[in-house]
Amino acid sequence: PDLNGYEKFGLGNVKYNISGIHVTDVEFPSASISLIPGSGIKMVIGNASLSIDMNWNIKTWMFKDSGRSTVYISKVFATAIFSTALDNTGHASISLTSCRTTSGDIDIKLNGKS
């Protein structure tokens, strides 16, 4: 979905719109899934990265600009724990018990008219 809104900075507001968000690349060089006996599943992703392209525009009382942007996020590490159970009818269910994510680097390239 598109993102839009405004932020207040110093002497005025900055109105922004981010649209056409498209994930162009995802890499999981290190990923594993293991069973936790009697309780669930542990998923670990290490050193992942992703690239996202998008359109952007901003408007302030002084100027406006728009363009295209590429965001590259790297050194992403995530650990998720899922609990598994059987409901009253014997059907399996799974729910997220915990999740932790960190990212190391974010590189943003803005291409605009100004």
CORFEN-V253319 format. One record per residue. N is the residue number from 1. RES is the residue in one small letter. SS is DSSP state (@ for helix, = for strand, . for the rest). NEAR is the number of other ideal C-beta (glycine too) atoms within 10 Angstrom. Layout:
BEGIN
n: (N;N)
res: (RES;RES)
ss: (SS;SS)
near: (NEAR;NEAR)
END
This chain:
BEGIN
n: (1;2;3;4;5;6;7;8;9;10;11;12;13;14;15;16;17;18;19;20;21;22;23;24;25;26;27;28;29;30;31;32;33;34;35;36;37;38;39;40;41;42;43;44;45;46;47;48;49;50;51;52;53;54;55;56;57;58;59;60;61;62;63;64;65;66;67;68;69;70;71;72;73;74;75;76;77;78;79;80;81;82;83;84;85;86;87;88;89;90;91;92;93;94;95;96;97;98;99;100;101;102;103;104;105;106;107;108;109;110;111;112;113;114)
res: (p;d;l;n;g;y;e;k;f;g;l;g;n;v;k;y;n;i;s;g;i;h;v;t;d;v;e;f;p;s;a;s;i;s;l;i;p;g;s;g;i;k;m;v;i;g;n;a;s;l;s;i;d;m;n;w;n;i;k;t;w;m;f;k;d;s;g;r;s;t;v;y;i;s;k;v;f;a;t;a;i;f;s;t;a;l;d;n;t;g;h;a;s;i;s;l;t;s;c;r;t;t;s;g;d;i;d;i;k;l;n;g;k;s)
ss: (.;.;=;=;=;=;=;=;=;.;.;=;=;=;=;=;=;=;=;=;=;=;=;=;=;=;=;.;.;=;=;=;=;=;=;=;.;.;.;=;=;=;=;=;=;=;=;=;=;=;=;=;=;=;=;=;=;=;=;.;.;.;.;=;=;=;=;=;=;=;=;=;=;=;=;=;=;=;=;=;=;=;=;=;=;=;.;.;.;.;.;=;=;=;=;=;=;=;=;=;=;=;.;.;=;=;=;=;=;=;=;=;.;.)
near: (6;10;11;11;10;13;9;8;9;6;8;11;14;14;15;15;14;16;12;11;15;9;11;11;10;12;12;13;9;11;12;9;11;9;10;13;6;6;13;17;15;16;15;14;17;14;14;19;17;16;16;16;15;17;15;19;16;18;15;15;10;7;8;12;13;14;15;13;17;14;17;15;17;15;13;20;15;16;14;17;17;17;14;15;11;9;8;5;5;6;8;8;9;11;10;11;15;10;11;9;11;9;14;11;10;11;10;10;11;13;10;12;8;8)
END
